[in-house]
Amino acid sequence: MTPRLLKLYHRLPPRMRSAAATLRGWYLNRWRYSGESAALMDEALERDRWTAAQWERWQQERLAYVLHRAATRVPYYRDLWAARRRAGDTASWELLENWPELPKDTLRANPKAFLADDCDIRKMMHGQTSGTTGTPIHIWQSRDTLARLYAIADARTRVWDGIPASARWVRLGGQLVTPVRQRKPPFWVWNVAMRQLYMSSYHLAPDLIPHYLDALRKYRIVFLAGYSSALHALAQQVLRLGRRDLVMRAAYTNAEPLDQEQRQTIAAAFQCPVRETYGMVETVAAASECPSGRLHEWPEIGHIEVAEDGELICTGLLNPDMPLIRYRVGDRGRLDTSRSCECGRALPLLAYVEGRTDDLLFTPDGRAIGRLSQVGKGITGLRESQIVQEARDAVRVRVALAPGFPANYAAMLTERVRERMGNVRVVVERVAEIPRTSNGKLRAVVCNLPADERKALLREWSAISR
């Protein structure tokens, strides 16, 4: 939505905003679902039981098709291989290892160069990343690609948990459905077309969250989906207020890493299982958590490699009209090669996904540290926290506190940071709210070292760790 349209939308009364959201919902449903969606979901569920050999054969066949299409029909890759041939390079583009890695900046600079030349952009759905750390990345997908994506997504979340398509649900996300300056409810819109209550992640202050909880009850919400930090903020207030009337079938987290304390709090508040999901607008990798608590890849979406520094390098398989080959997604993770899960599904497994590589911090002696969001675990009254590295030897910890926090919280946080990072200066700053990104997300860990310094440190660390 353009800034001008957004301004006009925000001037509408609440009921008209919900009407606008419903119109948008009808439009999105037409793109995402078709008469074949039920069959596509059944096919996805059938593939859940494929053996490792079946998946290997399928991915190799699909990969061969995507690489051929990219090398012959996509301007960026066609020019790349032509230049390599002129330079005397005889490497075959049929082998994935012969393709260079694709950084985000290259895609960001000229996204239309990655569209196949037989596509009509006017007949494709346009999407874009949030642009948290720079200019957004633009992506285009056909109706067929979107229908397949949403069939897989529904099958491996809602259907796995036995939740019917008619269930009412909530999305806690970064769309500006309500003006940020607004301080009176509603902080949401009801999208009739999608049976979705879309709630703002920008208004989750302790004094406003009770209104959210009442809305969940009023709209008879059955399951939750949203940012881990947003669901956690709601859950904390549910427990603090002692409410037992908000029983959900499941809660699905996305867009942010989910730590154990968040999982336990959300599960206790809404008396339901909490399922982590993973994906991105570029649609080159995706995964979801099964009832046995394991994170299963969706192999139809993409082929995943792990770089030496832990970053995921993904080749998209679902969208042949804008194929991204060996794309550095900016997240770190690790594959689980066991392929054995108590749920019985043979989908490959991800051991974990840590989130953005930008959120690694670096110690004075050159180590790269991840998962620092755990330093606040178990501190009573700590609603939210954010760790910001300002220099190699300086860290700021922002905290938003609720009643009941211990008097020595700052000393506890300082000690925990130093246990992980060594002798660094720690400033603990108490704030009313942790600032969100432009897309409504909470970055629990932020590295503000210059980009060149981060890259050099990461190279040194990777060389040492090998």
PELIN-V880834 format. One record per pair of residues at least 24 apart in sequence whose C-alpha atoms are under 10 Angstrom apart, sorted by the first residue. I is the first residue (numbers start at 1). J is the second residue. Records with the same first field share a line. If there is no record, write none. Layout:
I=J / J
This chain:
1=175 / 176
6=176 / 177 / 178 / 179
7=179
9=176 / 177 / 178 / 179
10=176 / 177 / 178 / 179 / 180 / 182
11=178 / 179
12=178
14=177 / 178 / 185 / 186 / 187 / 188 / 189 / 190
15=186 / 189 / 190
16=189
17=177 / 178 / 188 / 189 / 190 / 191
18=177 / 188 / 189 / 190 / 191 / 192 / 197 / 198
19=189 / 190 / 191 / 192 / 193
20=189 / 190 / 191
21=177 / 189 / 190 / 191 / 192 / 193 / 194 / 196 / 197 / 198
22=189 / 190 / 191 / 192 / 193 / 194 / 195 / 196
23=191 / 192 / 193 / 194
24=191 / 193 / 194
25=191 / 192 / 193 / 194 / 195 / 196
26=191 / 192 / 193 / 194
27=193
28=125 / 146 / 193 / 194
29=147 / 150 / 193 / 194
30=143 / 147
31=124 / 125 / 141 / 142 / 143 / 144 / 145 / 146 / 147 / 150
32=125 / 142 / 143 / 144 / 145 / 146 / 147 / 148 / 149 / 150 / 151
33=143 / 144 / 146 / 147 / 148 / 149 / 150 / 151
34=143 / 144 / 146 / 147 / 148 / 151
35=147
36=144 / 147 / 148 / 151
37=147 / 148 / 149 / 150 / 151 / 152 / 154
38=151 / 155
39=151
40=147 / 148 / 149 / 150 / 151 / 152 / 155
41=147 / 148 / 149 / 150 / 151 / 152 / 153 / 154 / 155 / 156 / 159
42=151 / 152 / 155
43=151 / 152 / 155
44=148 / 151 / 152 / 153 / 154 / 155 / 156 / 298 / 300
45=151 / 152 / 155 / 156 / 159 / 160 / 345
46=345
47=298 / 299 / 300 / 345 / 346 / 347
48=155 / 156 / 296 / 298 / 299 / 344 / 345 / 346 / 347 / 348
49=344 / 345 / 346 / 347
50=345 / 346 / 347
51=339 / 345 / 346 / 347 / 348
52=339 / 346 / 347 / 348
54=346
55=299 / 300 / 346 / 347 / 348
56=299
58=299 / 300
59=299 / 300 / 301 / 302 / 303 / 317
60=303
62=300 / 302 / 303 / 316 / 317 / 318 / 320
63=94 / 95 / 96 / 302 / 303 / 315 / 316 / 317 / 318 / 320 / 325
64=93 / 94 / 95 / 96 / 317
65=94 / 317 / 320
66=94 / 315 / 316 / 317 / 318 / 319 / 320 / 321 / 322 / 323 / 324 / 325
67=93 / 94 / 95 / 96 / 99 / 315 / 316 / 317 / 320 / 323 / 324 / 325
68=93 / 94
69=116 / 320 / 321 / 322 / 323
70=114 / 115 / 116 / 320 / 321 / 322 / 323 / 324 / 325
71=116 / 323
72=116 / 117
73=114 / 115 / 116 / 117 / 118 / 119 / 321
74=112 / 113 / 114 / 115 / 116 / 117 / 118 / 119 / 320 / 321 / 322 / 323
75=112 / 113 / 114 / 115 / 116 / 117
76=106 / 107 / 110 / 111 / 112 / 113 / 114 / 115 / 116
77=113 / 114 / 116 / 323 / 324 / 325
78=113 / 114 / 116
79=113
96=315 / 325 / 326
97=326
99=325 / 326
100=325 / 326 / 327
101=313 / 314 / 315 / 324 / 325 / 326 / 327 / 328
102=313 / 314 / 315 / 324 / 325 / 326 / 327 / 328 / 329
103=313 / 326 / 327 / 328 / 329 / 330
104=136 / 137 / 327 / 328 / 329 / 330
105=134 / 135 / 137
106=137
107=137 / 138 / 139 / 324 / 327
108=134 / 135 / 136 / 137 / 138 / 139
109=135 / 136 / 137 / 138
110=137 / 138
111=137 / 138 / 139 / 140 / 322
112=138 / 139 / 140 / 322
113=322
114=139 / 140 / 321 / 322 / 323 / 324
115=139 / 140 / 141 / 320 / 321 / 322 / 323 / 324
116=320 / 321 / 322 / 323
117=321 / 322
118=321
119=321 / 322
120=321
121=321
124=321
127=281 / 282
128=280 / 281 / 282
129=280 / 281 / 282 / 439
130=174 / 281 / 437 / 438 / 439 / 440 / 441
131=437 / 438 / 439
132=437 / 438 / 439 / 440 / 441
133=358 / 437 / 438
137=281 / 282
138=281 / 282
139=281 / 282 / 283 / 322
140=281 / 282 / 319 / 321 / 322
141=282 / 283 / 318 / 319 / 320 / 321 / 322
142=319 / 320 / 321 / 322
144=318 / 319
145=318 / 319 / 320 / 321
146=318 / 319
148=300 / 301 / 318 / 319
149=283 / 286 / 298 / 300 / 301 / 318 / 319
152=286 / 298 / 300 / 301
153=277 / 286 / 287 / 288 / 298
156=277 / 287 / 288 / 289 / 290 / 296 / 298
157=250 / 251 / 252 / 275 / 276 / 277 / 287 / 288 / 289 / 290 / 291
158=223 / 249 / 250 / 251 / 252
160=289 / 290 / 291
161=249 / 250 / 273 / 275 / 290 / 291
162=249 / 250
163=222 / 223 / 249 / 250
164=222
165=194 / 195
166=194 / 195 / 222
167=194 / 195 / 196 / 220 / 221 / 222 / 223 / 249
168=192 / 194 / 195 / 196 / 197 / 216 / 219 / 220 / 221 / 222 / 223 / 224
169=194 / 195 / 196 / 197 / 198 / 216 / 219 / 220 / 221 / 222 / 223 / 224 / 225 / 248 / 250 / 251
170=195 / 196 / 197 / 198 / 199 / 215 / 216 / 219 / 220 / 221 / 222 / 223 / 224 / 225 / 226 / 251
171=196 / 197 / 198 / 199 / 200 / 201 / 223 / 224 / 225 / 226 / 227 / 230 / 231 / 252 / 253
172=197 / 198 / 199 / 200 / 201 / 202 / 224 / 225 / 226 / 227 / 228 / 229 / 230 / 231 / 234 / 253 / 254 / 440
173=198 / 199 / 200 / 201 / 202 / 225 / 226 / 227 / 230 / 231 / 254 / 255 / 439 / 440 / 441
174=198 / 199 / 200 / 201 / 202 / 226 / 227 / 436 / 437 / 438 / 439 / 440 / 441
175=199 / 200 / 201 / 202 / 438 / 439 / 440
176=200 / 201 / 202 / 438 / 439 / 440
177=201 / 202
178=202 / 203
179=203
183=207 / 208
184=208 / 211
185=209 / 211 / 212 / 215
186=211 / 212 / 215
187=211 / 212 / 215
188=212 / 215
190=219
195=219 / 221
196=221 / 223 / 224
197=221 / 224
198=225 / 226
199=226 / 230
200=230 / 440
201=226 / 227 / 229 / 230 / 231 / 233 / 436 / 439 / 440 / 441 / 442
202=230 / 435 / 436 / 437 / 438 / 439 / 440 / 441
203=230 / 433 / 440
204=229 / 230 / 231 / 233 / 234 / 433
205=233 / 234 / 432 / 433
206=233 / 234 / 236 / 237 / 383 / 401 / 402 / 432 / 433
207=237
209=233 / 234 / 235 / 236 / 237 / 238
210=234 / 237 / 238 / 241
213=237 / 238 / 243 / 245 / 246
214=245 / 246
216=245 / 246 / 247 / 248
217=245 / 246 / 247
220=246 / 248
221=246 / 247 / 248 / 249
222=246 / 247 / 248 / 249 / 250 / 251
223=247 / 248 / 249 / 250 / 251 / 252 / 270 / 272
224=248 / 249 / 250 / 251 / 252 / 253 / 270 / 272 / 274
225=250 / 251 / 252 / 253 / 254 / 274 / 275 / 276 / 277
226=251 / 252 / 253 / 254 / 255 / 256 / 277 / 441
227=252 / 253 / 254 / 255 / 256 / 257 / 258 / 440 / 441 / 442
228=252 / 253 / 254 / 255 / 256 / 257 / 258 / 259 / 262 / 263 / 266 / 276 / 441 / 442
229=253 / 254 / 255 / 256 / 257 / 258 / 259 / 262 / 383 / 384 / 440 / 441 / 442 / 443 / 444
230=256 / 440 / 441 / 442
231=262 / 263 / 265 / 266 / 269 / 270
232=258 / 261 / 262 / 263 / 264 / 265 / 266 / 267 / 269 / 383 / 384
233=262 / 265 / 266 / 383 / 384
234=265 / 266 / 269 / 270
235=262 / 263 / 264 / 265 / 266 / 267 / 268 / 269 / 270
236=262 / 265 / 266 / 268 / 269 / 381 / 382 / 383 / 402
237=269 / 383 / 402
238=265 / 266 / 268 / 269 / 270
239=265 / 266 / 268 / 269 / 270
240=269 / 402 / 403
242=269
243=269 / 270
244=268 / 269 / 270 / 271
245=269 / 270 / 271
246=270 / 271 / 272
247=271 / 272
248=272 / 273
249=273 / 274
250=274 / 275
251=275 / 276
252=276 / 277 / 288 / 289
253=277 / 278 / 288 / 289
254=278 / 279 / 280 / 288
255=279 / 280 / 355 / 441 / 442
256=353 / 354 / 355 / 356 / 441 / 442 / 443 / 444
257=352 / 353 / 354 / 355 / 356 / 371 / 373 / 443 / 444
258=353 / 354 / 355 / 373
259=354 / 371 / 373 / 374 / 377
260=374 / 377
261=374 / 376 / 377 / 378
262=377
277=353
278=350 / 352 / 353 / 355
279=329
280=329
282=316 / 319 / 322 / 323 / 324 / 327 / 329
283=314 / 315 / 316 / 317 / 318 / 319 / 323 / 324 / 329
284=313 / 314 / 315 / 316 / 317 / 318 / 319 / 323 / 324 / 325 / 326 / 327 / 328 / 329
285=312 / 313 / 314 / 315 / 316 / 317 / 318 / 329
286=350
287=347 / 348 / 349 / 350 / 353
288=349 / 350
289=349 / 350
290=341 / 342 / 343 / 344 / 345
291=342 / 343
292=341 / 342 / 343 / 344
293=341 / 342 / 343
294=336 / 340 / 341 / 342 / 343 / 349 / 350 / 351 / 352
295=335 / 336 / 341 / 347 / 348 / 349 / 350 / 351 / 352 / 353
296=335 / 336 / 339 / 341 / 345 / 346 / 347 / 348 / 349 / 350 / 351
297=335 / 346 / 347 / 348 / 349 / 350
298=347 / 348 / 349
299=347 / 348 / 349
302=326
304=334 / 335 / 350
305=333 / 334 / 335
306=332 / 333 / 334 / 335
307=332 / 333 / 334 / 462
308=459 / 462 / 463 / 465 / 466
309=333 / 357 / 368 / 458 / 459 / 461 / 462 / 463 / 465 / 466
310=334 / 335 / 353 / 354 / 357 / 462
311=353 / 354 / 355 / 356 / 357
312=353 / 355 / 357
329=355 / 356 / 357
330=355 / 356 / 357 / 358 / 359
331=355 / 356 / 357 / 358 / 359
332=356 / 357 / 358 / 359 / 360 / 370
333=357
355=443 / 445
356=443 / 445 / 446
357=446 / 447 / 454 / 458
358=445 / 446 / 447 / 448 / 449 / 451 / 454 / 455
359=387 / 388 / 389 / 443 / 444 / 445 / 446 / 447 / 448
360=389 / 445 / 446 / 447 / 454 / 458
361=387 / 388 / 389 / 390 / 391 / 392 / 395 / 421 / 445 / 446 / 447 / 448 / 449 / 454 / 457 / 458
362=389 / 391 / 392 / 393 / 421 / 447 / 449 / 454 / 457 / 458 / 461
363=389 / 391 / 392 / 393 / 394 / 418 / 420 / 421 / 422 / 423 / 424 / 457
364=391 / 392 / 393 / 394 / 421 / 422 / 423 / 424
365=392 / 393 / 421 / 422 / 423 / 461
366=392 / 421 / 457 / 458 / 460 / 461 / 464
367=421 / 457 / 458 / 460 / 461 / 462 / 464 / 465
368=421 / 454 / 457 / 458 / 460 / 461 / 462 / 465
369=420 / 421
370=420 / 445
371=444 / 445
372=416 / 417 / 420 / 421 / 444 / 445
373=417 / 443 / 444 / 445
374=416 / 417 / 444
375=412 / 413 / 414 / 415 / 416 / 417 / 419 / 420
376=409 / 412 / 413 / 416 / 417
377=413 / 416
379=404 / 405 / 406 / 408 / 409 / 412 / 413
380=404 / 405 / 406 / 409
381=405 / 406 / 409
382=406 / 409
383=433 / 434
384=431 / 432 / 433 / 434 / 442 / 444
385=428 / 429 / 430 / 431 / 433 / 434 / 442 / 443 / 444 / 445
386=428 / 429 / 434 / 435 / 442 / 443 / 444 / 445 / 446
387=417 / 426 / 427 / 428 / 443 / 444 / 445 / 446 / 447
388=426 / 427 / 443 / 444 / 445 / 446 / 447 / 448 / 449
389=426 / 445 / 446 / 447 / 448 / 449
390=425 / 446 / 447 / 448 / 449 / 450
391=424 / 425 / 447 / 448 / 449 / 450
392=421 / 424 / 425 / 447 / 448 / 449 / 453
393=421 / 422 / 423 / 424 / 425 / 426
394=423 / 424 / 425 / 426 / 427
395=421 / 424 / 425 / 426 / 427 / 428 / 446 / 447 / 448
396=425 / 426 / 427 / 428 / 429 / 446
397=426 / 427 / 428 / 429 / 430 / 444 / 445
398=427 / 428 / 429 / 430 / 431 / 432 / 433 / 434 / 435 / 444
399=428 / 429 / 430 / 431 / 432 / 433 / 434
400=429 / 430 / 431 / 432 / 433 / 434
401=430 / 431 / 432 / 433
402=432
